Amino acid sequence: MAKIIRINTPQSNIVDVLETVLDLAKRGEIKNIALSAEHSTNGEVLTGYANADVCERQYLISHMQSDITMAIVAENIEEI
């Protein structure tokens, strides 16, 4: 599994996250992408992929899950 690097922006600033990723893509620093977003008014979930076959999608999603798991552990480290 590759090293996970978080894009450090405030959670509420979605535009900054997207602009950061767009800048990386414009510089050719992104090989593929998996995206999931929740619509603010109707709750629908948008998913999308670029340059990622089913195995590469799973690879990217597993990294997202690892990142989430580590955040959960960090929030509850005193309990462990």
Secondary structure, 3 states (H helix, E strand, C coil): CCCCCCCCCCCCCHHHHHHHHHHHHHCCCCCCEEEEEECCCCCCEEEEEECCCHHHHHHHHHHHHHHHHHHHHHHCHHHC
